[in-house]
């Protein structure tokens, strides 16, 4: 299991965290870090515990300093370091194997290459990126990913991921 960091904790980041926790036993990664340059740690905690649509109510969620503690009903526990800093000031920079760039502020792949330091081998941009060498859309071209070539790539946007598989079927 590889370590992942999440930069940006808006709607996409919140959904990604919930999706991962719900399926953590089948996952090949774990989210160890969350950062958002516009939210404080208490804002991130509040988003997790009180969002109207993304519910974490079957989990025990606590904030202790800069650690987000999540416990599943089966006793499985997660500790996630959270920060609210500009990305270049994040103390965990270079620690996770993959960074999910979910802020919406960094959609230029060339700029995201600066994330590739230390242990960080890949950056997935959760938006359409005009200069990414590849935009992956699950169910359409996700099998084209070649980790020996791409290190920064785009997952497209929510609209792209909803539209392209449907348009492909129509085609």
C-alpha positions as CSV (number, residue, x, y, z in Angstrom):
1,X,0.0,0.0,0.0
2,X,1.4,3.4,-1.0
3,X,1.1,6.7,0.8
4,X,-1.0,9.5,-0.8
5,X,-1.4,13.1,-0.1
6,X,-4.4,15.3,-0.9
7,X,-3.8,18.9,-1.8
8,X,-7.1,20.8,-1.9
9,X,-10.1,19.7,0.2
10,X,-13.1,20.9,-1.7
11,X,-15.9,18.7,-3.0
12,X,-13.6,16.4,-5.0
13,X,-11.2,16.0,-2.0
14,X,-14.0,15.3,0.4
15,X,-15.5,12.7,-1.9
16,X,-12.1,11.1,-2.5
17,X,-11.5,10.8,1.2
18,X,-14.9,9.2,1.8
19,X,-14.6,6.8,-1.1
20,X,-11.2,5.7,0.1
21,X,-12.3,5.1,3.7
22,X,-15.3,3.1,2.6
23,X,-13.1,0.9,0.5
24,X,-9.8,1.1,2.3
25,X,-9.3,-2.7,2.6
26,X,-9.4,-3.1,-1.2
27,X,-7.4,0.0,-1.9
28,X,-3.8,0.0,-3.1
29,X,-3.1,3.4,-1.4
30,X,-3.8,5.1,1.9
31,X,-4.4,8.8,2.5
32,X,-1.8,10.0,5.0
33,X,-1.9,13.7,4.4
34,X,-4.4,16.5,3.5
35,X,-3.6,20.1,2.8
36,X,-5.7,23.0,1.7
37,X,-4.3,26.5,1.4
38,X,-7.7,28.2,2.0
39,X,-9.0,26.0,4.9
40,X,-7.7,25.7,8.5
41,X,-7.4,22.3,10.1
42,X,-10.7,23.0,12.0
43,X,-12.4,24.0,8.7
44,X,-11.3,20.6,7.2
45,X,-12.6,18.8,10.2
46,X,-15.9,20.7,10.0
47,X,-16.3,19.8,6.3
48,X,-15.8,16.1,7.2
49,X,-18.2,16.1,10.1
50,X,-21.0,18.4,8.8
51,X,-21.2,18.2,5.0
52,X,-24.8,18.0,3.8
53,X,-24.1,15.4,1.2
54,X,-20.9,13.5,2.0
55,X,-21.6,11.7,5.3
56,X,-19.0,10.2,7.6
57,X,-21.6,9.4,10.3
58,X,-20.8,5.7,10.5
59,X,-17.2,6.6,11.6
60,X,-15.8,8.1,14.7
61,X,-13.9,11.3,13.6
62,X,-11.7,13.4,15.8
63,X,-9.3,16.2,15.4
64,X,-6.3,16.1,17.8
65,X,-3.9,19.0,16.9
66,X,-3.1,18.5,13.3
67,X,-4.1,14.8,13.2
68,X,-7.4,13.7,11.8
69,X,-8.3,10.4,13.6
70,X,-10.9,8.2,11.9
71,X,-12.1,4.9,13.3
72,X,-14.3,2.5,11.4
73,X,-17.0,0.4,13.1
74,X,-14.7,-2.7,12.7
75,X,-12.0,-0.9,14.8
76,X,-9.8,-0.1,11.9
77,X,-8.1,3.3,12.5
78,X,-6.5,6.0,10.3
79,X,-4.3,8.9,11.3
80,X,-4.1,11.7,8.6
81,X,-1.9,14.7,9.1
82,X,-3.8,17.8,8.0
83,X,-2.4,21.3,7.2
84,X,-3.7,24.6,5.9
85,X,-0.7,26.1,4.1
86,X,0.4,27.1,0.6
87,X,1.6,23.8,-1.0
88,X,5.3,24.8,-1.1
89,X,5.2,25.3,2.7
90,X,3.6,21.9,3.6
91,X,5.9,19.9,5.9
92,X,5.0,16.6,4.3
93,X,6.1,17.7,0.8
94,X,7.9,14.8,-0.8
95,X,6.6,12.2,1.6
96,X,3.7,10.6,-0.1
97,X,4.2,8.4,-3.2
98,X,1.3,10.1,-5.0
99,X,-0.2,13.5,-4.6
100,X,-3.8,14.1,-5.6
101,X,-3.9,17.7,-6.7
102,X,-7.5,18.6,-6.0
103,X,-7.3,22.3,-5.2
104,X,-8.4,23.5,-8.7
105,X,-5.6,26.1,-8.5
106,X,-2.9,23.8,-10.0
107,X,-4.2,22.5,-13.3
108,X,-1.0,23.1,-15.3
109,X,0.9,19.8,-15.4
110,X,4.2,21.6,-15.8
111,X,3.8,23.5,-12.5
112,X,2.7,20.3,-10.7
113,X,6.1,18.7,-11.6
114,X,7.5,20.7,-8.7
115,X,5.6,18.2,-6.4
116,X,7.8,15.4,-7.7
117,X,10.4,15.4,-5.0
118,X,11.6,12.9,-2.3
119,X,9.2,9.9,-2.3
120,X,6.6,11.5,-4.5
121,X,6.5,9.7,-7.9
122,X,3.1,10.7,-9.3
123,X,0.7,13.7,-9.3
124,X,-2.9,13.2,-10.4
125,X,-4.6,16.4,-11.2
126,X,-8.4,16.2,-10.5
127,X,-9.2,18.7,-13.3
128,X,-8.8,18.9,-17.0
129,X,-5.2,20.0,-17.7
130,X,-4.3,21.5,-21.1
131,X,-0.7,20.4,-20.9
132,X,-1.0,17.0,-19.2
133,X,0.4,14.2,-21.4
134,X,-2.7,12.1,-20.6
135,X,-6.2,12.6,-19.3
136,X,-7.5,9.4,-17.8
137,X,-11.2,8.6,-17.7
138,X,-12.2,5.5,-15.8
139,X,-14.2,3.2,-18.1
140,X,-12.9,4.9,-21.2
141,X,-9.1,4.9,-21.3
142,X,-7.9,4.2,-17.8
143,X,-6.0,1.1,-19.0
144,X,-3.8,3.4,-21.2
145,X,-1.9,4.7,-18.1
146,X,1.8,3.8,-18.3
147,X,3.5,4.6,-15.1
148,X,6.9,4.3,-16.7
149,X,6.1,7.3,-18.9
150,X,3.5,9.6,-17.2
151,X,4.3,11.1,-13.8
152,X,1.9,14.0,-13.9
153,X,-1.5,13.3,-15.4
154,X,-5.1,14.5,-15.4
155,X,-8.2,12.7,-14.3
156,X,-10.3,15.3,-16.1
157,X,-13.1,17.0,-14.4
158,X,-16.4,15.8,-13.0
159,X,-18.1,16.9,-16.2
160,X,-15.6,15.1,-18.4
161,X,-15.8,11.9,-16.4
162,X,-19.6,12.0,-16.6
163,X,-19.8,12.9,-20.3
164,X,-17.1,11.0,-22.1
165,X,-18.2,7.4,-21.3
166,X,-21.8,8.3,-22.3
167,X,-20.6,10.0,-25.5
168,X,-18.4,7.0,-26.3
169,X,-21.5,4.8,-26.0
170,X,-23.5,7.1,-28.2
171,X,-20.7,7.1,-30.8
